[in-house]
Amino acid sequence: MRNELQAGERRGERERPLISVVVPVYNVAPYLERCVASIQAQTWPNLEIILVDDGSRDGSAELCDAFARQDTRTEAVHFRKNLGPSAARNEGICRARGKLLSFVDADDYIEPDLLERLCDDLMEKEADVSVCGADGIRIEGGPAGVFSGREARGALARSVPFNHVPWGKLYITETLRRRPFDETVFYSEDLLFLYRLFGECKRVSYLPGALYHYGDREGSQVHSGVSARKMTALSVHDRICRDAAVACPEALDDFRRLVLDTNLRLAIQVVKAPTEGASGYLKRLKENTRRHFSRRALAGFPRKKDAVGVLFLYMSASLFQGGGWRCGIRA
């Protein structure tokens, strides 16, 4: 696909490949219009928008249908029940007609030139993936640059200059069809997706500038209570650290820090909003923390308070629950 785009440039033609934008939708009615409007307003003229309603019950499904009626570039797809973001994104990947594909979360919005700038960057840098900056999320950012797949995995582990989220990126659709989301994972599925994808990439380009606006809303999956679905993140931790130990050992301690950080956040949520099975969840988080603990990973925490919280979780689930969680970061 890259070769086709490059050939067009050599012929002096400006290639305008179709870009598919996939939006997983689940109970986000108050935010959906802003999101869709920002995609429909893109300066890139050749695009399709695939809204995948993941069993919404708040009127989001009806809004998706309304947007599809109003704009012929927009398609609405409906699941009868909630299957999770991985299934919704995979459905969009399967239906996409575009050579290129991007994801936008339904409670976020994008700048009008996001697709155009990412596509230009992808072609200019001869990259497999182009990544832009974002605001509203913990990303340190950095200067423009091109990473090898292995270097991109390291950047993923450090969250510098980009974070482990599927949005804010432009992909070659064929690559995604070979490496779709794992539908058995419901939390940290984005980290696993990008880790596996970057393993196949030769070049990943980073374009600074906040072209993507992340909405950190209450009620999102990040802020909801811990459930069996969320605990599938632990299998992701095990799989990535096991593979990184062989494939990119220089990034292993950074991935371990990411694991400890996620475990701490989940453990805090368990204590602050206890649900059925809370004690079991804490025990499993403690075990996962011990499995991936290292002094170097702990030293990588920018705040000592967070490191202390991890140590409490490492030592004892009951100590953490009894007050050690207050040493940790906000959930």
Secondary structure as GFF3:
##gff-version 3
##sequence-region A 1 331
A	DSSP	alpha_helix	2	10	.	.	.	ID=ss1
A	DSSP	beta_strand	19	25	.	.	.	ID=ss2
A	DSSP	alpha_helix	29	40	.	.	.	ID=ss3
A	DSSP	beta_strand	47	53	.	.	.	ID=ss4
A	DSSP	alpha_helix	60	70	.	.	.	ID=ss5
A	DSSP	beta_strand	74	78	.	.	.	ID=ss6
A	DSSP	alpha_helix	85	95	.	.	.	ID=ss7
A	DSSP	beta_strand	100	103	.	.	.	ID=ss8
A	DSSP	beta_strand	109	110	.	.	.	ID=ss9
A	DSSP	alpha_helix	114	125	.	.	.	ID=ss10
A	DSSP	beta_strand	129	135	.	.	.	ID=ss11
A	DSSP	beta_strand	145	147	.	.	.	ID=ss12
A	DSSP	alpha_helix	149	158	.	.	.	ID=ss13
A	DSSP	beta_strand	169	172	.	.	.	ID=ss14
A	DSSP	alpha_helix	173	178	.	.	.	ID=ss15
A	DSSP	alpha_helix	189	198	.	.	.	ID=ss16
A	DSSP	beta_strand	204	213	.	.	.	ID=ss17
A	DSSP	three_ten_helix	230	232	.	.	.	ID=ss18
A	DSSP	alpha_helix	233	247	.	.	.	ID=ss19
A	DSSP	three_ten_helix	249	251	.	.	.	ID=ss20
A	DSSP	alpha_helix	252	272	.	.	.	ID=ss21
A	DSSP	alpha_helix	278	291	.	.	.	ID=ss22
A	DSSP	alpha_helix	295	299	.	.	.	ID=ss23
A	DSSP	alpha_helix	304	315	.	.	.	ID=ss24
A	DSSP	alpha_helix	317	322	.	.	.	ID=ss25
A	DSSP	three_ten_helix	324	327	.	.	.	ID=ss26
###
